[in-house]
Amino acid sequence: MKVSELLENKEFKCLNPQVGIEGVIKSGYVGDLLSWVMANAGHGCAWVTIQTHVNIIAVASLLEMSCVIIPEGAEVEESTLERAIIEDIPIIITGLNAFEVCKILGNAGI
């Protein structure tokens, strides 16, 4: 599934659609402890996290993630969005909770 296909679901909105939305989502990962995510998430994953500070972009870039999904309507810091544009990492927001996001990804074959 491509990030752009995920965005066809109206529950999701990309804050920086000018970057990487044609990337392929190969897997999913949920976690908020950055060191744990760095050690366990995979290349090409859609990362679901409530964290919104700029360090999430460093982790996403290091692991070459397909996108970062911020659940529950959490507000993304401007510095995070600016860095995401530079690093070509789509930031997706949703009002859904992390479990609901995972159900959608799972039902899509991720």
Backbone as ProteinMPNN parsed JSONL, in Angstrom:
{"seq_chain_A": "MKVSELLENKEFKCLNPQVGIEGVIKSGYVGDLLSWVMANAGHGCAWVTIQTHVNIIAVASLLEMSCVIIPEGAEVEESTLERAIIEDIPIIITGLNAFEVCKILGNAGI", "coords_chain_A": {"N_chain_A": [[0.839, -1.177, 0.0], [0.536, 2.201, -0.815], [1.442, 5.372, 0.643], [-0.172, 7.395, -0.339], [-2.475, 5.962, -0.984], [-3.413, 5.249, 1.541], [-4.155, 7.762, 2.361], [-6.473, 8.148, 0.974], [-8.484, 7.38, 2.59], [-10.657, 9.212, 4.419], [-10.276, 9.695, 7.084], [-7.705, 10.31, 7.533], [-5.179, 12.806, 7.263], [-2.672, 14.42, 5.489], [-0.097, 16.464, 6.569], [1.951, 17.516, 5.136], [1.753, 17.189, 2.164], [3.33, 17.495, -0.055], [5.543, 15.921, 0.014], [7.002, 12.665, -0.341], [4.527, 10.99, -0.584], [4.072, 8.919, -2.273], [5.455, 6.816, -1.401], [5.952, 3.404, -0.356], [4.168, 1.58, 2.027], [5.374, -0.829, 4.007], [5.107, -2.128, 6.399], [3.818, -1.815, 9.759], [4.211, 0.095, 12.777], [3.885, 0.675, 16.238], [4.6, 2.887, 18.765], [6.044, 4.869, 21.394], [8.37, 5.375, 22.755], [11.327, 6.553, 21.867], [13.933, 5.363, 21.634], [13.303, 2.672, 21.777], [11.695, 2.341, 19.533], [13.588, 2.943, 17.561], [15.201, 0.698, 17.792], [13.516, -1.373, 17.053], [11.555, -0.903, 15.039], [10.861, -1.023, 11.489], [12.353, -0.555, 8.192], [10.551, 1.328, 5.842], [8.168, 1.388, 7.231], [4.934, 2.368, 8.547], [4.714, 4.521, 11.056], [3.094, 4.783, 14.071], [2.582, 7.139, 16.446], [2.208, 9.089, 19.413], [3.924, 11.027, 19.971], [5.168, 14.25, 19.12], [7.293, 15.909, 18.768], [10.339, 17.224, 17.298], [12.286, 15.229, 17.244], [11.141, 12.836, 16.428], [11.247, 12.858, 13.72], [13.926, 12.551, 13.169], [14.273, 9.884, 13.946], [12.459, 8.608, 12.196], [13.612, 9.246, 9.738], [16.178, 8.087, 9.957], [15.489, 5.374, 9.989], [14.31, 5.18, 7.57], [11.484, 5.394, 7.209], [8.128, 5.095, 5.92], [6.081, 6.845, 6.592], [4.84, 8.97, 9.247], [2.35, 8.601, 11.599], [0.159, 10.476, 13.427], [-1.931, 10.03, 16.036], [-5.239, 10.66, 17.524], [-5.734, 13.372, 17.212], [-3.605, 14.929, 18.046], [-1.566, 17.803, 18.249], [0.863, 18.81, 15.944], [4.136, 19.953, 16.283], [5.48, 22.96, 14.883], [8.209, 23.029, 14.213], [8.715, 20.343, 13.912], [7.193, 19.678, 11.662], [8.472, 21.295, 9.75], [11.001, 20.07, 9.685], [10.273, 17.541, 8.81], [9.511, 18.048, 6.196], [11.971, 18.731, 5.06], [13.316, 16.288, 5.39], [11.761, 14.618, 3.886], [9.572, 13.127, 4.887], [6.369, 12.022, 5.226], [3.903, 13.429, 7.306], [1.161, 12.38, 8.967], [-2.009, 13.068, 10.21], [-4.684, 12.183, 12.444], [-7.936, 11.79, 13.893], [-8.496, 9.417, 14.994], [-7.773, 6.772, 17.391], [-4.703, 5.044, 18.323], [-5.104, 2.258, 18.204], [-7.338, 2.048, 16.506], [-6.214, 3.074, 14.157], [-4.333, 1.084, 13.634], [-6.035, -1.074, 13.128], [-7.144, -0.277, 10.678], [-4.826, -0.226, 9.072], [-4.113, -2.934, 9.268], [-6.371, -4.187, 8.115], [-5.952, -3.356, 5.571], [-3.982, -4.96, 4.728], [-1.461, -4.576, 5.741]], "CA_chain_A": [[0.0, 0.0, 0.0], [1.251, 3.477, -0.831], [0.95, 6.388, 1.568], [-1.275, 8.088, -1.028], [-3.67, 5.119, -0.877], [-3.895, 5.421, 2.91], [-4.77, 9.083, 2.444], [-7.803, 8.108, 0.368], [-9.385, 7.275, 3.727], [-10.861, 10.589, 4.891], [-9.881, 9.813, 8.491], [-6.299, 10.689, 7.566], [-4.804, 14.031, 6.549], [-1.232, 14.643, 5.453], [0.247, 17.862, 6.819], [2.961, 17.94, 4.159], [1.513, 16.297, 1.022], [4.312, 17.708, -1.112], [6.667, 14.996, 0.181], [6.948, 11.226, -0.238], [3.291, 10.241, -0.388], [4.037, 7.751, -3.152], [6.229, 5.764, -0.757], [5.23, 2.172, -0.054], [4.115, 1.154, 3.425], [5.668, -2.265, 4.042], [4.722, -2.653, 7.704], [3.403, -0.792, 10.706], [4.817, 0.015, 14.102], [3.3, 1.594, 17.207], [5.458, 3.068, 19.928], [6.329, 6.253, 21.746], [9.707, 5.478, 23.335], [12.131, 6.669, 20.651], [15.023, 4.389, 21.571], [12.685, 1.372, 21.506], [11.291, 2.378, 18.126], [14.826, 2.85, 16.756], [15.723, -0.667, 17.863], [12.566, -2.408, 16.658], [10.744, -0.596, 13.853], [11.544, -1.402, 10.262], [12.403, 0.272, 6.995], [9.313, 1.356, 5.085], [6.977, 1.22, 8.065], [4.088, 3.487, 8.97], [4.924, 4.591, 12.498], [2.026, 5.436, 14.806], [3.097, 7.642, 17.714], [1.601, 10.303, 19.943], [5.004, 12.021, 20.062], [5.081, 15.235, 18.033], [8.481, 16.773, 18.742], [11.191, 17.09, 16.109], [13.11, 14.016, 17.28], [10.494, 11.733, 15.713], [11.683, 12.917, 12.321], [15.262, 11.948, 13.141], [14.086, 8.427, 13.996], [11.811, 8.196, 10.946], [14.588, 9.384, 8.657], [17.211, 7.072, 10.182], [14.95, 4.064, 9.634], [13.689, 5.296, 6.239], [10.07, 5.062, 7.351], [7.257, 5.605, 4.862], [5.32, 7.974, 7.121], [4.558, 8.997, 10.677], [0.933, 8.854, 11.817], [-0.093, 11.041, 14.751], [-3.345, 9.779, 16.337], [-6.001, 11.366, 18.546], [-5.784, 14.809, 16.979], [-2.493, 15.635, 18.698], [-1.037, 18.89, 17.432], [2.264, 18.635, 15.561], [4.93, 21.168, 16.42], [5.897, 23.54, 13.608], [9.585, 22.608, 13.933], [8.63, 18.958, 13.45], [6.71, 19.721, 10.285], [9.546, 21.854, 8.918], [12.039, 19.045, 9.523], [9.687, 16.459, 8.016], [9.583, 18.468, 4.792], [13.388, 18.619, 4.67], [13.693, 14.869, 5.366], [10.852, 13.92, 2.975], [8.788, 12.179, 5.68], [4.989, 12.464, 5.383], [3.296, 13.457, 8.636], [-0.274, 12.172, 8.806], [-2.751, 13.217, 11.452], [-6.01, 11.587, 12.475], [-8.639, 11.828, 15.167], [-8.591, 8.042, 15.479], [-6.73, 6.386, 18.34], [-3.682, 4.173, 17.735], [-5.695, 0.952, 17.914], [-8.166, 2.191, 15.308], [-5.292, 3.22, 13.022], [-3.769, -0.24, 13.368], [-7.083, -1.888, 12.497], [-7.219, 0.136, 9.274], [-3.617, -0.722, 8.396], [-4.216, -4.391, 9.199], [-7.39, -4.534, 7.12], [-5.398, -3.041, 4.238], [-2.934, -5.936, 4.419], [-0.16, -4.168, 6.286]], "C_chain_A": [[0.883, 1.239, 0.0], [0.643, 4.421, 0.203], [-0.242, 7.111, 0.943], [-2.572, 7.288, -0.962], [-4.265, 5.2, 0.53], [-4.655, 6.736, 3.032], [-6.117, 9.171, 1.733], [-8.878, 7.939, 1.434], [-9.478, 8.668, 4.36], [-10.556, 10.78, 6.375], [-8.452, 10.337, 8.634], [-6.06, 11.957, 6.746], [-3.295, 14.195, 6.624], [-0.957, 16.128, 5.623], [1.249, 18.408, 5.818], [2.86, 17.079, 2.9], [2.49, 16.486, -0.137], [5.503, 16.752, -1.012], [6.206, 13.553, 0.167], [5.656, 10.462, -0.132], [3.138, 9.074, -1.357], [4.908, 6.616, -2.603], [5.355, 4.585, -0.381], [5.32, 1.875, 1.438], [4.274, -0.362, 3.44], [5.209, -2.926, 5.337], [4.24, -1.495, 8.564], [4.12, -0.982, 12.025], [4.157, 1.055, 14.989], [4.244, 1.686, 18.392], [5.788, 4.525, 20.144], [7.71, 6.454, 22.367], [10.709, 5.422, 22.178], [13.242, 5.637, 20.547], [14.473, 2.992, 21.253], [12.28, 1.286, 20.039], [12.522, 2.239, 17.234], [15.349, 1.422, 16.7], [14.797, -1.698, 17.229], [11.714, -2.138, 15.426], [11.55, -0.904, 12.598], [11.497, -0.359, 9.164], [11.06, 0.197, 6.277], [8.057, 1.214, 5.915], [6.188, 2.52, 8.182], [4.159, 3.482, 10.49], [3.792, 5.386, 13.13], [2.579, 5.837, 16.172], [2.361, 8.901, 18.118], [2.66, 11.398, 20.12], [4.91, 12.978, 18.878], [6.31, 16.137, 17.94], [9.412, 16.382, 17.599], [12.014, 15.805, 16.097], [12.451, 12.825, 16.585], [10.931, 11.707, 14.256], [13.086, 12.338, 12.187], [15.155, 10.43, 13.122], [13.492, 7.929, 12.679], [12.778, 8.25, 9.768], [15.671, 8.311, 8.758], [16.75, 5.702, 9.713], [14.258, 4.055, 8.267], [12.24, 4.834, 6.273], [9.266, 5.681, 6.215], [6.465, 6.822, 5.313], [5.242, 7.863, 8.639], [3.093, 9.382, 10.816], [0.735, 9.297, 13.264], [-1.581, 10.877, 15.057], [-3.942, 10.805, 17.308], [-5.975, 12.886, 18.415], [-4.686, 15.599, 17.66], [-1.909, 16.66, 17.73], [0.462, 18.699, 17.194], [2.986, 19.975, 15.65], [5.416, 21.653, 15.056], [7.312, 23.108, 13.236], [9.628, 21.169, 13.426], [8.197, 18.914, 11.997], [7.778, 20.26, 9.335], [10.624, 20.804, 8.649], [11.544, 17.882, 8.67], [9.72, 16.793, 6.527], [11.013, 18.312, 4.282], [13.772, 17.151, 4.482], [12.779, 14.018, 4.487], [10.068, 12.809, 3.684], [7.36, 12.711, 5.792], [4.526, 12.366, 6.838], [1.783, 13.42, 8.435], [-0.938, 12.305, 10.165], [-4.126, 12.579, 11.306], [-6.624, 11.776, 13.852], [-8.807, 10.445, 15.776], [-7.53, 7.78, 16.543], [-5.794, 5.37, 17.676], [-4.238, 2.801, 17.373], [-6.525, 1.006, 16.64], [-7.317, 2.349, 14.048], [-4.728, 1.856, 12.641], [-4.788, -1.168, 12.727], [-7.18, -1.556, 11.009], [-6.014, -0.372, 8.502], [-3.685, -2.236, 8.229], [-5.228, -4.848, 8.161], [-6.934, -4.248, 5.698], [-4.253, -3.992, 3.866], [-1.561, -5.584, 4.928], [0.129, -5.007, 7.526]], "O_chain_A": [[1.867, 1.307, 0.737], [-0.52, 4.284, 0.583], [-1.217, 7.406, 1.634], [-3.654, 7.87, -0.893], [-5.486, 5.217, 0.688], [-5.673, 6.814, 3.72], [-6.827, 10.167, 1.876], [-10.035, 8.302, 1.223], [-8.466, 9.226, 4.785], [-10.575, 11.907, 6.87], [-8.039, 10.754, 9.717], [-6.653, 12.154, 5.686], [-2.71, 14.117, 7.705], [-1.518, 16.956, 4.904], [1.384, 19.623, 5.667], [3.78, 16.32, 2.597], [2.473, 15.713, -1.095], [6.382, 16.777, -1.874], [5.104, 13.258, 0.631], [5.674, 9.343, 0.38], [2.169, 8.32, -1.267], [5.079, 5.586, -3.254], [4.162, 4.743, -0.117], [6.397, 1.913, 2.032], [3.412, -1.089, 2.946], [4.954, -4.13, 5.374], [4.255, -0.34, 8.139], [4.577, -2.078, 12.349], [3.898, 2.178, 14.557], [4.64, 0.666, 18.956], [5.81, 5.319, 19.204], [8.171, 7.589, 22.49], [10.914, 4.365, 21.581], [13.469, 5.088, 19.469], [15.114, 2.221, 20.538], [12.502, 0.267, 19.386], [12.496, 1.493, 16.254], [15.88, 0.989, 15.676], [15.244, -2.796, 16.898], [11.199, -3.081, 14.826], [12.774, -1.029, 12.648], [10.709, 0.587, 9.204], [10.498, -0.887, 6.122], [6.985, 0.948, 5.371], [6.707, 3.612, 7.949], [3.707, 2.534, 11.133], [3.559, 6.538, 12.763], [2.994, 4.985, 16.957], [1.94, 9.687, 17.269], [2.328, 12.553, 20.385], [4.605, 12.56, 17.761], [6.348, 17.04, 17.104], [9.265, 15.311, 17.009], [12.402, 15.341, 15.025], [13.148, 11.89, 16.191], [10.978, 10.645, 13.635], [13.394, 11.697, 11.182], [15.865, 9.764, 12.369], [13.966, 6.944, 12.113], [12.749, 7.378, 8.899], [16.036, 7.699, 7.755], [17.52, 4.953, 9.112], [13.69, 3.041, 7.859], [11.82, 3.995, 5.476], [9.681, 6.677, 5.621], [6.204, 7.727, 4.52], [5.533, 6.822, 9.227], [2.643, 10.365, 10.228], [1.098, 8.585, 14.201], [-2.413, 11.515, 14.412], [-3.252, 11.681, 17.829], [-6.173, 13.601, 19.398], [-4.812, 16.811, 17.836], [-1.78, 16.397, 16.534], [1.225, 18.457, 18.129], [2.504, 20.993, 15.153], [5.726, 20.846, 14.18], [7.588, 22.846, 12.065], [10.479, 20.819, 12.608], [8.78, 18.187, 11.193], [7.96, 19.732, 8.238], [11.101, 20.668, 7.522], [12.309, 17.304, 7.898], [9.935, 15.912, 5.694], [11.226, 17.809, 3.179], [14.471, 16.807, 3.528], [13.002, 12.814, 4.358], [9.918, 11.705, 3.161], [7.154, 13.762, 6.4], [4.734, 11.353, 7.505], [1.203, 14.311, 7.814], [-0.482, 11.725, 11.151], [-4.66, 12.452, 10.204], [-5.915, 11.905, 14.849], [-9.21, 10.312, 16.931], [-6.513, 8.472, 16.598], [-6.079, 4.894, 16.577], [-3.877, 2.243, 16.337], [-6.43, 0.119, 15.792], [-7.663, 1.817, 12.993], [-4.655, 1.516, 11.46], [-4.431, -1.971, 11.865], [-7.286, -2.456, 10.176], [-6.159, -0.894, 7.397], [-3.351, -2.761, 7.167], [-4.972, -5.791, 7.411], [-7.455, -4.819, 4.74], [-3.633, -3.841, 2.814], [-0.585, -6.244, 4.571], [1.174, -4.839, 8.155]]}, "name": "protein", "num_of_chains": 1, "seq": "MKVSELLENKEFKCLNPQVGIEGVIKSGYVGDLLSWVMANAGHGCAWVTIQTHVNIIAVASLLEMSCVIIPEGAEVEESTLERAIIEDIPIIITGLNAFEVCKILGNAGI"}
